[in-house]
Amino acid sequence: MNEESIQQKLKSLREIDVQDETGLKTAIAALDDSVLEVRLQAYWLLKDSEDRRARKAIFYGLKMNPGDTIHCVYKSAISYGDDWYYLHNDYSHFNGLILDGFTEDGEQRIDNEDYLKWLDWQDTIPEFTLACLNLDTADEFAHQLHEEIAMSPGPVEINLIANDWSVWDKLDLKQWCIQHGVDFENFKIEAQHRKEKSSTQSDELFYLSPTFEEYLIKNGLRKEVGQLWQDLHGGLAFVHTVTFNKEVNLKISDTSYQSSRGSGIDDIPFLINSQRDFHVNILPSHQNIFFESSDEKINTDRLSFEEEIINEQVQFLQEINPQDEEGFWKLITALDNSVLKVRAQAYLVLSDWERESFRKYITLTSEELEEWENKRIEHDLEEFRSRNDFDMILFDITNDPEVKLFELVEYYINRGVRLDPGETVYCVYASGLSYDDNFYSLHDELDLTHLFPDNYDDPDDQYYNPSFQYACLDLEMAEYAARQLHNQTAFKLHSEEHGMMIQMIDWSASGLPESFSLYQWCAEHHLPLQNIAGESDYGYSGAHWQDWKRVMLIERYLHDNQHDELLGQLWLELIGKLAFIHKVTLKKTRYLPIVEVF
């Protein structure tokens, strides 16, 4: 489409009224236009509308097609490297590492926070400010931001930024003042300080530059102080151009910045409501799905509206056939959706398809298949692949188009579902067990200050930390998963340990809970106590000192008759939880594999 046709479309859009039925339909239709400028114009028209159709149309944001380009303005980062501070005004250094901890080929890298801590860097990630469709407009805003930062009291003096010493030698401060119209004579310098500190021109500039910078700021010489930084070190802000390689939706909002270039749609900067930056391969992630309002009723209505849209999207993904190429790429795109529930659903559909594809091309026993599932979840396939003599890469030699997509899906599945800052998951843990002298203790909460060290080695004691098992998006599912895990663990402990419950009792603590009555418990669960365990002959009749022999017989009876639920219930009342839930609200982006276990 030529420029004249684009401008005509934009002119027509600016003249419509979205309060009018025809205008509303025209704007909504324009959201799917092939030209980004047209889609952006339509988005601005609809973003303040209260019409349900308009809100639904822009709910997931502005659509970016493969090949679309935007120009993002970033605030440069400053890091400390033991001897100097370093200015980072180039985005390429951070691609694929700081953003999500993965290289472009999917290989896990060192944890981002540990990486930064190891380097002892501070504020090392460039900060996204705004985005523009026009490069000249982005350059203008980057220049404005550079001057704003230069005029503000910075964290680092200008002479403490590491640089090639030749820069200091080449720049003559007096000549620089003449060139930029700064009155050097009015710049008061203590002669004694200069005499003591300076022996060469570069030394003079090095020691005087902080004072000179302060002088420029004090006199409001915004342009000049910005130029000084630019000449010595480079920009305190920069432009990073992003060309999208797949379809993605961005939630955007307007800014208070105004361009001096004009009033065209490509001159209007916008914010991307994202908590993490992005580049061509790592796309935007966290976007707030909740509208803000001081009216509680409106919030409730809008939340219900959002849930309706999300549920529609989840239902749509459930019905997609990944073997259909268009459907397949819709699932891949949904992995970058702003809503966790949608991302998780896309992940599960692809995971099921991957599992079925694996079974189609690889023949394993049920035990081997179960082991492969566990290894896949743990990101540890190499040993298993080697032992079973197969390699996924061999799939590439086939002509089956389904197989050619298998490795791509495997990468996404191994990586897991993306969890963004502020999102919450409910993690199910298997409780920890520790052994001390003659009995076991149960640790059914995640207390990070009292976890046993992983490298603890004491031949007389056994230490087990709580171990992560599953992550759920809602509390109800987590409670169900924890209950099932508790029951399964109780059954397993009896099978493997030949009756574990009796070893969990601290005899010095007077035995069972005072409120527990074995007779009453069996009656409530329709168990014939006397038939199973006979009469009590322990010899104690205290209110809370129970017949342990009969408890062990009941435990064995429940195990042998596959009464998992009742065995788990007995453990819960006598000992405690063998699985528990830990609520986690993410502080930084994480990837977590999930499995539909139940």
N, C-alpha and C positions, 0 to 999 in steps of 0.2 A: 504494500500500500504506500503510495507516495505521500509526501509531506502535506500537500494541499488537501488531500482526502482526509488525512488525520486531523488537520486543523478544522476542517468543516465538521467532522464528527464532534470535536471538542466544543466548537461553537454551538452546535445543536444541543449538546448536553447541558451547557451552561444556561441555556434559555428555558429548560423544562422546569416544571414545578412538581416535586415528588409528592406533594399533597394531592395532586390530581392523579386519577387512576391511570390514565395513559402515560403520564410522566413517570409514575412509579414503575410501571412495567418496562418502560424504555430504559430507565436507569438500572434495573435489575438485570435486564438482558445484556446491558453493556458490560457487566461484570465478567462476562465470558468472551469479550472482544479479544482479538488476537494482538492488539496493540496495548502495551502496558500503560501508556499515558491515558488512554481512554478508560481502561479499567480503574485507574487511580481517580480520575475525575468522577466516575460513577460512585466509587467508594465514598468520596468526600460528600457527595450529594445525599447518600443514604445513611451516613454514620450517626446523624442526630435525629433521624426519624424514629417515631415511636410506633410506626406501623409494624405489625407482627411479621409481615412478609419481608419488609426491609431488614429488620433485625435478624431474621433467619438467613437472609441472603448473605449478610456480611459477618455472620457469627464466627466463622473460622478465619476471617481476615481477608486480605487482598491476595488474590491468586497470582503467583509467579510461575510463568511457564519456562521450560528449558530454553536457555538462550537469553532470557531477560537479564538486564544488567542494572544494578543500582550502585551508587557511589557513597560509601559510608565514611563519616568523619569520626576520627578517634582522637582522644587525648593521649599523647605519648606517655609511656611508662618510664619510671626512673627506678633503677635497682642499685643496690650496694654490693660491691664485689670485693670486700676486705680492704681495698686500698683506695679505690675511687668510686664515685657514683657513675652510673652509665645510663645514657638516654636511649630509649628504644622507640624510634619513630619509623619503624618498618614492621608491618604486620606479619611478614612471611616467617619470621623466627618462631612465631607461636602456633603456626598451623599444625594441627594433628597432635599436639602435645599438651599445651596448657588447656585446650578446650575440652577434651574428653578422655585423655589418657590413652588414645589408640593411634597407631600409625595408619596410613592410608590403606595398608594391606590387611588391617584388622588385628595386627599383633599388639598385645597388651604392653603398655609401657609403664614406667614407674609412676606411682601415685603422684598426682599433681602437687598436693600439699607437701608431701615428703620431698618432692623435687625442689620446691621453692625453699623449704626449710634447710635442705642440704646445701643449697647455694647461698643461704643466708641473704636472700634477696627480699626487697620490700616493694610492694605496689608494682609488681613486674608485668601485669597484664594491661595492655592498652584498653582504655575505657571508651566504649561506644557512646557517641553523642547524638548524632542524627544521620539521616540518609537522604540522598537527593537522586533524582533521575538524571540531572544534568551535571556533567563533570565540572564545568566552569563554576556553577553554583556551589558545588561541594568544595572546590578549591577556595572560593570566597569565604565560606564559613570556617574552613580549616585555618585560614589566615586570621580571621577574627578571633577564633578560639586561641590561636597561638599568642596573639597580642594580649588577650585577656589573662592568660596564664602568666605571661611574662610580667604583666603589671601587678599581679597579685603576689603577696609575700609567699615565696616558694619554700619548699622543704629543704632545698639545697642551694648554696651560693653558686653563682655562675662559674666560678673558677674551680669548683670541686668536681665538675663533670669531666670524666676522662676524655682525652682527645690527643691527637697527634701534636707533639710540641711545635711542629712547623707552623701550625695555625697561629700560635702565639707569636712566633717570630715574624710572620708575614703581616700581621695587623698592627699598624702604628696608630695608637690611640688618638694622638693629636690630629693626624691626617684624617682619621675616621670622623672626628668631630667636625672638621672643616667640610668634609664631603657630605655630611648629613645635617649641617646647619646647627650644630650644637656649640655653644660658646664655651670653649675649653678653658678660657681664662677665669670664668666664673665658677668653674669646678675647683673648689678649694681642696688643695692637697697639702698635707703636712710634709714639708721638705725633709725633716729629719727621718720620718717614716720611709720616705722614698729612698733616702740616702742609705739607710740601714738595710732595707730589704732588696733594693734593686741594684743589679750589676749589669744587666743587659736589657734590651728592649722587651724581650719576652718575659723576663722577671718582672719588669715594671707593670706590664699589662696584667700578668697573673695576680699580682698583689693588689693592684688598683681596681681591677674589674668589679669586685663586689661593691666597693665604695662608689664607683662610677654608675653601676646599675642602680644603686639606691638613689643617687643623684637624679638619674633620668626619671625614675618612678615618682620621686618627690615633686618634680616639676611637671608631671603629667605628660611626659613625652612618650606616649604610648607607641607610636610608630617606631620611634628610635630604639626603645628598649627591646621591642620585638626584633628589630633588625640586628641588634647586637647579639642576641641569642642565636639568630639565624646564621650570622657570620661565624660565630665561634663554634656552635654545636649542631645547628640544624633546627628543624621544626619541633615545637612543643605540641603540635597537633599535625595530623596527616590524613590523607585520603586513602582508603582501601576499597578497590573496586571488586564487586562480587558479581560473577556471572553464574546463574543457577544452572545446575546440570540435571534437575528433575523438577517436577511440579511440586510446589510447596505453598502453603498459605501463611501470610504474615499479618498478625494483628498490629495495626499501626494507629498512631494518633498524631495530631498536629503539634507544633512547637510555637514558642513565642518569638522565634527568630524570623526576621524579615529580610528577604534578599533585595539588594539594590539593583539587580539586573532587570527585573520586570515582574509581571504578574501572571506569567504563563504557568500551566500546571507543572511543567518540569523545573520551575524555579521555586516551588514550594517544598521546603524540607519537611521531613516527618520523622517521628520516633517509631522505633520497633519495640513493642512491648515484650522484651526478652531479657532474661536474667543472664544469658550467656551470649557471647559473640559468635560469629560464624564466618565460614569461608566457603569456597565452592563445593567442598565435599562434606563439611560439617554444617548442617543447616540449623536455623533458629529452633529453639526448643521451648523454653518456659514462657507461657503467656497466661496472664490472669484471666480466668474464664468467668469471674464474677463481676458484675457491674457494681459501681459504687453509687450509693444514694443515701440520703439522710432519712428517707421515708421507708420505714420497716415493711409496710405493705407492698410497696413497689419492689423492694428487694425480694420478698417472698414470691411475688408474681414472676419476677424475672428469673429467679432460681428455678422455679417450676418450668418456665419456658426453656431454660438452658438444659435441664434434665431431659425434657422432651426431645430436644434436638440431638442431644448426646445419645439417648436411647435409640433414636431413629438411625443414627450413624452406626451404632453397635450392631443393630439388627441387619443393616445393609451389609456390613462386613461379614457377619455370620453366614449370609447367603451367597457369598462370592465363591466361585470355583477357581482355585489358584491355577488350574491347568489352562484356563482361559487367559490369554496374554494380557488383555486389558484389565481383567480382574486381578491378575497377579501384580501388576504395577500399581493398581489402586491400593493393594495391601501394603506394598513396599512404601508408598507415599504416606499411608496412614501411620507408619511407625514413627513419623516425625510430627504427628498431630499435636496440637497444643493441649489436648485433654488426655490424661493418663489412662482413663477407662477405654478410650478409643485405641490408644497405642497398644494397650494390653490385649485387646480383642484381636487386632491385626496380628500381633505376635502369636497368639494361640492358634489362629487359623493357619498361619504359615508353619507353625510347629507341628500341627497335626498332619499337614500335607507333607512336610519333610519326613515325618515318621513313616507315613505310608509309602513314600517314594523309596525310603531306605529298605523297607521290607520287600519292595518290589524287585530290587536289584541285588540284595544281599540275603543269603540264606543262612540264618543262625538258629541255634537252639533257643528255647524260651529263656534259659538261664543266661546265655550269651547276650541275647537281646536286652534283658533287664540290666546286665552289666554295662552294655553300651549306653543305655539311657542314663545311667548314673554317671558314667564317664563324661558323656556329652554335657551334662549339667555342670560338671566340675571343670570344664574347659581342659580336660586332660585325656585326649584321645590317642596320643601317639603309641603308648604301650599296648593298648588294646588293638589298635590297627595292626601293629607289627605282629602281635601274637596270633591274630586271626587272618593274617596274610591278605589284607586288602587295602586299597588306597582310594579315597574319594576322587583323587585327580584322574584316575583311570576312566571315570565316567565321561570325561571330555572326549574320548575317542568314539563315543557312540553318536548316532545321528538322531537320537530321541531328543526333541526340543525340551521336554520336561526335565531331562537329566542335565541339560546345559544350564538350567537355572538352579540346580540343586546346591552347588557350592556357594552361590550368592545367598541363598536362604540359610544355609548352614552357618555362614558368617554372622548373619543377623541373629539367628537363634542362639549361637554360642555367646554372642555379645550380651544379649538380654534386652529387657525392656528398659527404656530410658526413664529415669526418675529425676525430676527437676527440683531445684531449690524451692522449699515451701510445700511440696507434695508430701503426703503422709501414707505410709504403708504399715501394716500390722504384721510383724515378723513372729513366726512360731519357732520356738527353741525347744530342743530336748533338754530336760533338766540335767544338771551336773550331779555327779556322785563322788564322794570322797570317803576314804576308809581310814579309820583312826583306831588302832589297837584291836578292838573286837567288834566294832559295828560300823555301818555305813551311815553317812549323813546325806541328805538331799538338798540340793541348791536349786530352788525353783524361782529364781528371779535373776535378772541380769544386773549385778552390782559390779561395775567396772573396776572399782577400787579393791575388790576382794577376789577377783578371778585368780585362779592358780596359774602360775607361769607355765607356759608350754614346755619349757626345757627343764622342768623340775624332775629330778631323778633321785628317788629315794627307794631303795629295794624293800623297805618295810611298809611303805605306804603307797596307795594308788590315788591319783588325782585325775579328775575328769571335769573339764569345763562345760558349761552349757554350750550346746552346738546349734547353730542356725540350721533350720530345716526348710521352711517355706515362707513366702511373703504373700500377703493377701491385701486386696484393695479395700476391703471393708471388714469391720470388726466381727460381724456375724459369721462370715466365712472363716476368719481366723480362729474363732472360738470352736467352730466345728472341727477344723483341722487339728487344733490342739487336743481336743477331746479324743479324736480318733488316734492321734499319735500317742497319747497317754495310755489308751487301752492296748494298742499294739505293743508298746514298750513293756507294760505290765505282763502281757502274755509271753513276750520274748524273754524277759528276765527269769520268769519261772522255768521256761524251757531250757535256757542255757545255763542257768545257775542252780538248777534243781531246787527251786524254792528260794527266792531272794528276800521275801518279806520279813522273815524272822531275823535276818541279819541286819535289817534296817532299824531295829529297835534299840534304843539306848536304855539298857537295864537300870542304869543309875537314875533314870528319869521316871521310874515307877510304871513303866510299861505303856499301855494303850491310853487313848484319851478318856477322860472321866465320863464323857457324855455317850461313849459308845457301848452298846449292849449287843453282844453277838447273837443272843436269842432273839432280840427284837429285830435286828437287821435281817436275819434269815427269815423271820416271819413276814416282814415287809416285802421281801423278794421271793416269797413262796418257795423257800428252800427247806427241806426236812432236816433240820439240824441234827436230831438224834440219829436218824438213819445214816447220815453222812459221817458224823463225827462221834457219835455215841454220847454218853453222859460225861460231865466234867469230873475229872479225877486229879486235878492239878494240886489241890490242897490249900489253895488260898481262896478266900471268899470276899475280899475287899471290893468296894463298889467299882473301883477302876482297875483292878488287877484281874485280867481275863485269862481264860484257858488257852494258852498259846498252842498247845498241841491241836486243839480243835480248829483254831484259826488256820493252821497249816494244812489241815485236812480239807477244810472248806476251800482254801486256795487251790489245792491240788484237784479237787472235784471240779471247780469252775474251769480250770485249765484243760483238764482231760475231756470235758464235755463241750469245749469251744464256746463257753459263755464269756466272750471277751468283754462285753459291756459290764457285766456284774463283777468280773475280776478287776476291771479298771475302777469301778465304783468302790470296791473294797479297799483298794490301794489309796484312793483319794481320801476316804474317811479315816483310815488308820495311819497313813504315812504322809501323804501330800501329793502334789502334782508332779507327774513325770514329764510334763510338757507345759509350757507357759507362753504368754504373749507379751511381746515388747513393742510398744508403739514407737515408730521412728518418723520424725519429720526431717526431711533432707535439708542440709545446709549447702550442699553443692551437688552438682550433677553426678549421678551414679548409673551404672548399667547393671541390671539384676535379672538373671534367668529365672523364669517362673514356669511351673508345671501344673497342669490340672491333675492333681493327685486323686481327688475324690470325685 
